[in-house]
Amino acid sequence: MGEPQHGIRAVHTASTVTVYQAYAPEIGLPAARCGRFPAAWKRDRMTWVKPSFLWMMYRCGWGTKEGQETVLAIEIIREGFEWALRHACLSHYEPGLHPDRDTWKRQLKHAPARVQWDPERDLRLQPLSYRSLQLGLSGEGARRYADEWMVAITDVTPLAHEIHTLMRNDEPDIAARLLPEERPYPAGDELLARLRP
């Protein structure tokens, strides 16, 4: 049986789930050092978190894109992650899922979280046939994320660079063994029914 088209795959434990973000060093390095975002991190902006390591690598170019040179693995409590899913709105209008476009726009405007599904990536950062969750947090969602949900922040930039070097050297088997072990996250219909196109 193949991967579900819209499923969450993540590193997770009984109490936490790991998401990834990439920042400029002036944000990312103090965050990893202190285990929380520095004052320069803006709580009033939308922040996107990604449970997929390889999708994060696609987004930040293995930590080489300007402003995304520091890749963070952020372990958050599952209660927070699931709160965000319960309060999220799909980032695009989907006939049949939303009563009408205006209702969707109102929901999106007021939701503290939004969900977008983008093609998952392989080690060469090529798109796969199934999709990966991107979770946007704003307002109350962003504040809870920064102030209540975080358990640990780890700088995984060296890992990103090591895997990237292995791929450039055409050693995908070795690179694959270094990937974080992402497994299906047990989010049932109660959490995802309103969020699957």
RODO-2510 file (C-alpha; in nm, 4 decimals, decimal comma):
residues 197
     n   res          X          Y          Z
     1     m     0,0000     0,0000     0,0000
     2     g     0,1379     0,3431    -0,0953
     3     e     0,1644     0,6593     0,1056
     4     p    -0,1650     0,8423     0,1728
     5     q    -0,2030     1,1428    -0,0559
     6     h    -0,2498     1,3807     0,2395
     7     g    -0,0877     1,2286     0,5461
     8     i     0,1458     1,3672     0,8094
     9     r     0,4870     1,2043     0,8375
    10     a     0,7105     1,3285     1,1183
    11     v     0,9617     1,2424     1,3852
    12     h     0,7409     1,2010     1,6919
    13     t     0,7314     1,0499     2,0377
    14     a     0,4419     0,9827     2,2744
    15     s     0,4478     1,3502     2,3795
    16     t     0,6266     1,5514     2,1075
    17     v     0,6484     1,6087     1,7336
    18     t     0,9448     1,7615     1,5485
    19     v     0,8998     2,0379     1,2928
    20     y     1,1596     2,2245     1,0877
    21     q     1,2235     2,5893     1,0119
    22     a     1,5159     2,7772     0,8576
    23     y     1,6283     3,1218     0,9636
    24     a     1,9083     3,3686     0,9184
    25     p     2,1883     3,3039     1,1708
    26     e     2,0930     3,6044     1,3853
    27     i     1,7623     3,4299     1,4651
    28     g     1,8534     3,0623     1,4301
    29     l     2,1760     3,0492     1,6294
    30     p     2,0427     3,2202     1,9470
    31     a     1,7252     3,0070     1,9214
    32     a     1,9300     2,6863     1,9206
    33     r     2,1527     2,8150     2,2012
    34     c     1,8709     2,9269     2,4315
    35     g     1,5916     2,6872     2,3363
    36     r     1,3578     2,9733     2,2474
    37     f     1,3347     3,2418     1,9839
    38     p     1,5237     3,5661     2,0474
    39     a     1,3464     3,9016     2,0819
    40     a     1,4095     3,9727     1,7117
    41     w     1,1660     3,6917     1,6185
    42     k     0,8321     3,8513     1,5273
    43     r     0,5294     3,6996     1,7008
    44     d     0,2912     3,9056     1,4883
    45     r     0,3954     3,7431     1,1590
    46     m     0,2824     3,4166     1,0031
    47     t     0,5406     3,1450     1,0676
    48     w     0,5420     2,8185     0,8694
    49     v     0,6579     2,4897     1,0209
    50     k     0,7262     2,1704     0,8299
    51     p     0,7288     1,8168     0,9749
    52     s     0,9161     1,6949     0,6639
    53     f     1,2947     1,7321     0,6754
    54     l     1,3312     1,6899     0,2988
    55     w     1,0600     1,9445     0,2225
    56     m     1,2490     2,1862     0,4472
    57     m     1,5665     2,1069     0,2518
    58     y     1,3828     2,1837    -0,0715
    59     r     1,2586     2,5124     0,0730
    60     c     1,5928     2,6311     0,2142
    61     g     1,8262     2,4751    -0,0437
    62     w     2,0020     2,2586     0,2174
    63     g     2,0585     2,5707     0,4299
    64     t     2,2224     2,7704     0,1497
    65     k     1,9483     3,0226     0,0631
    66     e     1,9920     3,3740     0,1931
    67     g     1,8069     3,4243     0,5201
    68     q     1,7655     3,0470     0,5632
    69     e     2,1220     2,9443     0,6470
    70     t     2,0388     2,7999     0,9911
    71     v     1,8116     2,4947     0,9875
    72     l     1,6339     2,4186     1,3132
    73     a     1,4638     2,1012     1,4332
    74     i     1,2038     2,2208     1,6816
    75     e     1,0460     1,9667     1,9128
    76     i     0,7008     2,0782     2,0250
    77     i     0,4338     1,9191     2,2407
    78     r     0,1799     1,7087     2,0550
    79     e    -0,1057     1,8890     2,2302
    80     g     0,0096     2,2131     2,0674
    81     f     0,0521     2,0580     1,7230
    82     e    -0,2941     1,9040     1,7420
    83     w    -0,4452     2,2297     1,8727
    84     a    -0,3094     2,3980     1,5599
    85     l    -0,4603     2,1315     1,3339
    86     r    -0,7979     2,1554     1,5107
    87     h    -0,8027     2,5339     1,4692
    88     a    -0,6564     2,5424     1,1161
    89     c    -0,8173     2,6394     0,7895
    90     l    -0,7084     2,5029     0,4516
    91     s    -0,4998     2,7678     0,2745
    92     h    -0,7024     2,7471    -0,0469
    93     y    -1,0732     2,7299    -0,1274
    94     e    -1,1927     2,3760    -0,1920
    95     p    -1,5455     2,3288    -0,3347
    96     g    -1,7271     2,0550    -0,1452
    97     l    -1,5137     2,1091     0,1642
    98     h    -1,6125     2,4735     0,2194
    99     p    -1,9763     2,5867     0,1802
   100     d    -1,8681     2,8750    -0,0453
   101     r    -1,5696     3,0990    -0,1169
   102     d    -1,6820     3,3794     0,1169
   103     t    -1,7229     3,1405     0,4109
   104     w    -1,3732     3,0028     0,3451
   105     k    -1,2288     3,3570     0,3306
   106     r    -1,3855     3,4428     0,6673
   107     q    -1,2545     3,1199     0,8225
   108     l    -0,9070     3,1804     0,6828
   109     k    -0,8989     3,5397     0,8076
   110     h    -0,9772     3,4394     1,1661
   111     a    -0,7964     3,1034     1,1903
   112     p    -0,4786     3,1006     1,4062
   113     a    -0,3388     2,8266     1,1793
   114     r    -0,3563     2,7303     0,8142
   115     v    -0,2685     2,4117     0,6318
   116     q    -0,1163     2,3712     0,2890
   117     w    -0,0233     2,0423     0,1205
   118     d     0,2798     2,0479    -0,1095
   119     p     0,4456     1,7603    -0,2951
   120     e     0,6803     1,5670    -0,0663
   121     r     1,0410     1,5544    -0,1878
   122     d     1,2965     1,2800    -0,2359
   123     l     1,6685     1,3022    -0,1588
   124     r     1,7277     1,4787    -0,4904
   125     l     1,4506     1,7225    -0,3877
   126     q     1,2327     1,6063    -0,6753
   127     p     0,8548     1,5988    -0,6135
   128     l     0,6906     1,2725    -0,5096
   129     s     0,3337     1,1635    -0,5836
   130     y     0,2054     1,2318    -0,2312
   131     r     0,1910     1,5537    -0,0333
   132     s     0,3525     1,6941     0,2783
   133     l     0,1927     1,9128     0,5442
   134     q     0,2961     2,2753     0,5845
   135     l     0,1462     2,4402     0,8919
   136     g     0,1231     2,8181     0,9103
   137     l     0,0800     2,9788     1,2525
   138     s    -0,0306     3,3349     1,3178
   139     g    -0,1735     3,5391     1,6028
   140     e    -0,2574     3,3113     1,8933
   141     g    -0,1064     3,0133     1,7099
   142     a     0,2333     3,1815     1,6668
   143     r     0,2363     3,3032     2,0275
   144     r     0,1498     2,9592     2,1668
   145     y     0,4133     2,8003     1,9432
   146     a     0,6886     3,0331     2,0626
   147     d     0,5880     3,0592     2,4289
   148     e     0,4165     2,7333     2,5275
   149     w     0,4788     2,4445     2,2894
   150     m     0,8559     2,4289     2,2445
   151     v     1,0435     2,1511     2,4213
   152     a     1,3823     2,1725     2,2444
   153     i     1,5491     2,3470     1,9504
   154     t     1,8414     2,1807     1,7719
   155     d     2,0600     2,3303     1,5005
   156     v     2,0588     2,0630     1,2279
   157     t     2,2449     2,2732     0,9716
   158     p     2,5543     2,0449     0,9899
   159     l     2,3305     1,7446     0,9143
   160     a     2,1738     1,9272     0,6189
   161     h     2,5182     2,0116     0,4808
   162     e     2,6476     1,6558     0,5326
   163     i     2,3530     1,4986     0,3486
   164     h     2,3815     1,7598     0,0726
   165     t     2,7526     1,6810     0,0279
   166     l     2,6783     1,3085     0,0080
   167     m     2,4148     1,3723    -0,2583
   168     r     2,6539     1,5898    -0,4586
   169     n     2,9052     1,3022    -0,4357
   170     d     2,6362     1,0608    -0,5625
   171     e     2,6155     0,8625    -0,2390
   172     p     2,2360     0,8472    -0,1859
   173     d     2,2458     0,5216     0,0137
   174     i     2,4708     0,6752     0,2798
   175     a     2,2713     0,9989     0,2719
   176     a     1,9432     0,8112     0,3244
   177     r     2,0775     0,6487     0,6418
   178     l     2,1328     0,9959     0,7941
   179     l     1,7767     1,1193     0,7385
   180     p     1,5575     1,1741     1,0448
   181     e     1,3233     0,8767     1,0884
   182     e     0,9834     1,0148     0,9950
   183     r     0,6814     0,7912     1,0534
   184     p     0,3094     0,8402     0,9895
   185     y     0,1684     1,0700     1,2558
   186     p    -0,1516     0,9350     1,4146
   187     a    -0,3793     1,2190     1,3086
   188     g    -0,7178     1,0682     1,2292
   189     d    -1,0209     1,2102     1,0531
   190     e    -1,1105     1,4090     1,3643
   191     l    -0,8042     1,6258     1,2964
   192     l    -0,7681     1,6109     0,9191
   193     a    -1,1166     1,5707     0,7666
   194     r    -1,1589     1,9510     0,7240
   195     l    -0,8026     1,9907     0,5976
   196     r    -0,7817     1,7370     0,3156
   197     p    -0,8733     1,8686    -0,0319
***
